[in-house]
Amino acid sequence: MDRKKLIKHLIYLLLFIFIANFLANKFYWYYTIWYFDMVMHFLGGFWIGLLYFYLFSIKEKSLGSFIKALFFVLFVGIGWEVYEILVNSVIAQNPFDYLDTSSDVFFDLLGGAASTFYVFRKIMIANINKV
């Protein structure tokens, strides 16, 4: 796996997510564009999936590494949702929304799956003998 290429993708995607989140909060896109939260969760899941492959440096393409990456994304996504529920119930005093939480976790997993396919196709260097 080309770790230099992967860290560049991680940094660029993180900067893009940061700028998009800043602009979304400034211009109220989370409230005016109903699907913007889904896009951000997809990008967040994609970033967490890339982070998994950077941290654990997977060498081969396998179903096991795909499942481990999805569980990593699921663990982080559920942790984020627990944080979001605690903040909303304590600070904002908003009621718990099951549909929003399940949608957020779904799009986290979808982004994680997309990142796995992306890493397998674009980042991993095939060990092909070119003799």
SULGIUR-V958782 format. One line per field, one symbol per residue. burial: # if it has 24 or more other C-alpha atoms within 12 Angstrom, else .. A space follows every 10 residues. Layout:
BEGIN
burial->???
END
This chain:
BEGIN
burial->#.#..#..## ..#...#..# .......... ......#### ########## ####...#.. #...##..## ####.###.. #......... .......... #..####### #######.## ..##...... .
END
